[in-house]
Amino acid sequence: MNQRAKGWTMVFLLFIVYGINYLDRVALSVTAPLVQSDLGLSPAQMGVVFSIFFVGYALFNFLGGLASDRLGPKLVYVLAVGFWSIFCGMTAVAIGFVSLLIVRLLFGMAEGPLCAAANKMVNNWLPREKAATAMGLLSAGSPLGGAIAGPIVGLLAIRFGWRTSFWIVCAIGLAWVTVWMLTTTDRPDAANANANAPGAGVRASSARGSTAAAAPSLSQYIRQPRILATAFAFFSYNYVLFFFLTWFPSYLVKAHHLNIREMSIATVVPWLVGTVGLACGGAISDAIYKFTGNLLLSRRIVLVTCLLGAGACVAIAGTVQSTQSAVALMSVSLFFLYVTGAIYWAIVQDVVHAERVGGVSGFLHCMGSLSGIVGPAITGLIVERSGAFASAFLLAGAIALAGAVLSGLFVRNARRGEVLREQAVH
């Protein structure tokens, strides 16, 4: 097999593991009604269990990137997927609130390196002009994993019990680790000796950018209104996404009285629609850029339009009476949401010096993970105190709308004093 084929085989394996990642992550959401009943958990406690995942996840977003640079992405994936599969399986041995909390914290820590290690692997293997395509393709595994999680985990839980379903999901991840260890390397065979190896162009470009002008500090970037606005927009994106991921299955069971089998099938549609949105979002922004000739305007149009659409749909979804309407509205919301999925990272590439792209990206990723910490817990409290989900849906919609407004106001071209710094990036 030649180097190009090996590179795209690696991309395919990352596509699979992104799907496994969401399969594992969504498993608790799908089985939540059974877990709550079996372990005697209140809605507020279940919200905290959902949120604690993101505490560990946020911490290892940064540490996973550092480990990928120092240890290599292959080993990072072996450790991350191996441990997260084991901790996912250990959900089956939880006996109460505290034990479930500990397992989910460790599970989140293990999943933290996922995106950073993928970026490193693609950079090592593929030339710069193919990197965006590769990242888009492998990222599409996430919503696809969410789509298949409902039927797979739901039916396994019905057939074998919710505890056994987690051990089966664990085995899927460990099988992937075995294939990954046997088929991949950190770099193409000649990468260490050949300056023209795939990915070398990215590093060379970064080096040239760093010599053209001194890079502004990370603190200077994260104080910029457009970076802060982009970070909050990403927070709002993840708030709605994690709200759907953690609580929508329970909403269908409790508010619309679906059984586990019906709920598992109903959640497939929004995830599949979201997969389409993620696949075409970057192309939509690029098409607008070709028409307008203004890079940040094209990003801003996508963010404002799609976050407004997502916010409106999720807010209404909690007020409708029929299950079909709720699923349809959440499907449209997830489509709009995923169209913006690549835009946040594109903005960082557009305006940040090459030496600071990693740090600013880490800041955005951390902001998104914070929404996963607070959002599910807040939703659990709202449901426990009000006895209904409508207010939680409205809050998610309002946060998405706030993200759209801030994007419209602040995601704009540089002021005069920033122009020279941006020229150095390009």
N, C-alpha and C positions, 0 to 999 in steps of 0.2 A: 504494500500500500504506500503511495507517495505521500509527501508531506502535506499537500493540500487536502487530500482525502482524509488523512489523519486529523487535520485541524477541524474539518467539518464533522468528523465522527465525534470529536471532543465536544463540539457545539451541540450535537444531538444528545449526547449523554447529559450535558448540562440542562438541556430542555427537559429531559426525563426527570432529573433531580429537582428542578423547579416545580414540576408537577407533583413529585413525591412530597416536597416541602409543604405545599398547600394541602395535599391529601392528609398529611400528618397533622397540620395545624387546624384544619377544619374538622377533624375527627371528633374532638371534644364538643364542638358546636352542634354537630349532628346528633350526638348521643347525650347532649346536656339534659334533656328532660328525664332520661333514664338515670343518669348519674345523680342529678338532684334528688330524685325520688329514693334511690338506693342509699345514698350517703346522708340524706336528711339536710340538704343545703338550702338556705333561703336564697331568693333572687339577689340580695345584696352580696352574700357570700360568693355566689356564682360569678357575679360581676368582678369581684376582687380576684377570683381564680383566673378569669379571662385576662385581667389587667396585669397580673404578676408576670405573665409570659413576657410582656414587653419591657419590663424592668431589666431582666437579663438580656433580652434581645438588644436593647439600646446600648448597653454597656459593651457588648461584643461586636456591635457594628464597627466601632473604632478598633478594638483589639484584633478583630479578624483581619482587617486591612493590614495592620502592622505585621501580623503573623504570616500573611501571604507574601509580603516582601521578604521576610527573613527566613521562613521555613519552606516557602514554595507553595503554590496553590494546590498541588496534588495532595500533599500531606495534610494540608488544612482541611480539604474536603473529606479525606479518609477519617480524620478525627471528628470533624463537625457532623457529618452524616451518620457516622457510626454512633456517636454519643447521642445525637438527637433521636435516632431510631430507638436506642435503648431506653432513653427517658420517656419517649412516647409510649413504648411498651409498658414501662413501669407505672403508667397511669392505671393500669389494670390492678395494681396491688394497693392502690389508695384505699384507706379505711375511713377517711373523714376529711374535714376541711383543711387541717394543717398539713397532712401528708400529701394531699392533692396540690396544695399551694407550693410545697417544696419541689415536687416533681415538675410542675409547670414552670417554675423559676429556672430550674436546671435545663429544661427543654428549650426555653427561650435563649438562654446563654449559648447553647450548642448551635442553634439556628442562626445566631447573629452574623457569623462570617460569610453567609451565603453569597450576597451580592458582591462584596469586595473581592472574594476569591474568584468569582466568575469574571469580573473585570480584569483581574490580573492574568487569568488563564487566556482570555481572548487577546489581551495585549501581547502576551508571549508568543502566541501561535499565528495570529492573523495580521495582515497588513492593515494600515490605518484606514484605507478606503473600504475595507470589509468589516471593520469593527462594529459600526452602528447596526449594520444588517444582522450581524451575528447576535448582538445583544438583544435586538428586537425579537429575533426568532426564539432564542432560548428563554427570554422573559415571558413569552406567550405560554410557556408551560404552567405558569402560576394559575391564571384563571381556568385553564383546562383542568388542572389538578383539583381546583375548587369544584368544577363541574362534575367530575367523576367521584368526588368524595362522598356526596350525598347518597347515590345509589350503592356504592361499594360498602361504605361504613354502615349505612343504615340497614342494608340487607344482611350484612354480617352480624350486626347487633341483634337483629330480629332472629336470625337463624341460630347463632351461637351464644348470644349474650354480649353486653357491651364490653366486658372485660376481655374476652377472647378476641374481639375485633381489634383491640389495640395491639395485642401480640402479633396478629396477622399483619397489620400495617407495619409494625416493627420489622418483621421478616422481609418485607418488600424493600425497605431502606437498606438493610444489611446485604441483600442480594445485589443492589446497585453498587455498594461499596466494593464488593468482590470484583465486579466487572470493571469498575473504575481503576482499581489497583493493577489489574492485569493488562489493561489496554492503553493507559495514558502515561505521559511523561510531562514534566513541568514545561519543557521547551522542545521544539524540533531538534533532531539529532545534532545538527550543525549550528544551532543557535549560539552556543557559547563561543564558537570560533569564527563565526561569519557575521560581520557587521551588517550585511544585507538580509539577515534572517527576518522572517515575519515578526512584526512588532517593533523592529529596530527603528523604523521610521517614526514611530510615536515618540520613542525616547530621544531620538536625535532632534525632532521638532521641539520637544520640551527644552532640550539643552540650548537650542538656538534662541528660544523665547527668553530664557533666563539671562542670556548675555546681552540681549538687546536693551533691556532696561531692568532696573532693580524691581523685584516683585513687591507690591504692597503687602503689608503684614496681613495675617488672617483676621486680626481684630479690626483692621480697616475695612476689610470686605464685609464682615458680618455686621458692621454698623451702617452699611449702605442701605437706604430705604428699599431699593429694588431687590436686594438679596434678602432682607427681612420680609418683604412682601412675598417673595417667592417661597421662603421658608414657611410662612404662615399658610400660603396656598397649599403647600405640600402637607402641612398639618391638617388642613381641612379635607384634603383628598383622602388622607389616611383615616381621618375620623369617620367619614362615611363608609369607607371600605371596611374598616375593622368593626364598625357597628353592624354592617351586613354580615360579615364573616362570623362574628361571635353571637349575635342576638337574633338575627332574622329567622333562623330555624326554630328557636324557641317561640318566637312571635307567631309563626304559622301554627305551631302545636297548641299554644295557649289561647290565642285570640281567634284563630280560625278553626280550631279543633281538628286539625289533621292528625292522623296517626304517624308513627315514625316512617312507615313505608311511603305514605303519600307525601310527607314533608321532604323525604330524601329525593324523590323524583322532582318535586316542585322547585327545588333549589338549583337544579341543573340548568334551567333556562337562563337565569341571570348571568351565571358564570360563562356560558357559551356566548351570549351576546357581548359580555365584557371582553372575551378573547378577541372578537372581531374589532372592538374598539381599540384595544391595545395594539393590534397588528397594523391598523391604518392611521393611528394618531400622528406618528412622525411624518408620514406621507402627506397628510392634510396640512400640517404646518409648513412643510417644504413647498407645497403647491401655492399656499398663500404668499410665501416669501417670493416665489417667482413672479407672482402677480403684482405685489406691492413694492418689491425691492427693499423692504425694511425688515431686518431680521427680528428685532424685538417686537415690532408690531405684529408680525405673524405669530409669535409666541403668545403675545397678550390677547390677540383675538381668540385663539384656541382656549386659553385659560378662562377668560371671562365668559365666553359663550357656553363652554361645556360645564364649568362649575355652577353657573346659573341654572342650566338645565338639570344637572344632577341634584342641586339643592332643592329646586322646585318639586322634582319628582319624588325624592325621598320624603319631603315634608308632607306631601299629599298621600303617599303610600300608607301612612299610619292612620289615615282617617277613613279609608274606603271600607266598604262592608264585605265585598266579595273577595275570595282568595285569588281569583283570576286577575282582578284589578290590582291587588297588592303585588303579585308576582310580576305583572306587566310593568307596573311603575318602577319597581326595583330593577327590572331588567334594563329599562331605558336609562335609569339613573346610573347603573353600573357601566353601561355603554359610554355615556357622556364622561363619566369619571375616568375610565381607562383610556379614552382618547387623549387625555392630558398626561398620561403616565410617563411618556418620554420627554415631555416639555420641560419639566423642572431641571432635569440633568442637562438638557440642551441649553438652557439659559446660563447655567454655570459655565459650560464650554464657551458660550458666546462672549461672556463679559469678564471672566476671571483669568488672571495670569496663569500660565502653564504650571508654575511651581506651586500654586495655591489651589488648583482644581480639586485635589484629594481632600484637603482640609475643609474647603467650603462644601464639597459634596457630603463629607461626614457631618457637618453642621446641619445640612438639610435632612440627612437620614435620621439624625438624632431627633430633630423636631418632629418628623413624621412618627417616630417611635413613641414620642411623648403622648401623642394622641391615642396610641394604643394602651398606654398606662392609665390615662384618666377617663377615656371614653367608655369602655365597657363597665367600669366601676360606677360611673355616673348613671349609666343606663340602668344598671341593677338597682341603684337607690331609687331612681324615678319609678321603676316598675313596682318595687316593694311598697313605696309610700302612696302611690296613686292607684295601684292595682291595674294599670293599663299602660300601653306602649305609646299612645298618641303623642305625649309630650316629648318622649325620647326621639321620635321621628322628627318632630318639629325642630328640636334642638340641633339634630344632625343637619337638617336642611339649612337652618340659620347659619351654622358654622361654614357650610359650603358657600352660601351667599356672601358671607363676610370675606372669604378667600377670593371670590370673584371681584368684589369691590376693591380690595387692596391691590389685586393684580392690575385692574384697570387704572388705578391711580398712580402706581409706582413702578411697574415693570415697563420702563421706558429707556430710551437711549441716554448715553452718558451726558452729564453736564460738561461744560467746556474744560474744566480742570481735570476731568477723567479721561479725555479723549486720547491723549498721548499714551497713557498706561494701557488702554485697550488696544491701540495700534501695536504695542509691543507684544500682545498676546498672539496677534495674527501676522 
